[in-house]
């Protein structure tokens, strides 16, 4: 699930909490209701904002390629309307969460079911927390 073992080495000081964290990540990636490509785009967009090198290096879905990464933003015409809505939500979640309002949720509802929106919200929270935690712990192969 991770691109490096360094976070696990840090988390080994709290193995029960680490196991729960990893189980939650696994559930999101393997048994989630959102498409893998969409989650990967959101994950990588959040990683680019949080500057999580470990997350930027990892690949969870082969359908996201170098061309996707070159223009990874909500306003890119490369992405489907649903992907654009999810990326916009992720960008707001990380950078301007107080701007997430009824209009943002109305936009999401045009593309996603309520369970999918809930999962997107939880997924963004996990990716943001994980990226920030990894960054502050300097749990990288090379410290940023």
PyMOL commands that set and color helices and strands:
alter all, ss='L'
color gray80, all
select helices_A, chain A and resi 6-31+36-50+53-57+66-70+81-95+97-99+102-109+114-136
alter helices_A, ss='H'
color red, helices_A
deselect
rebuild
show_as cartoon
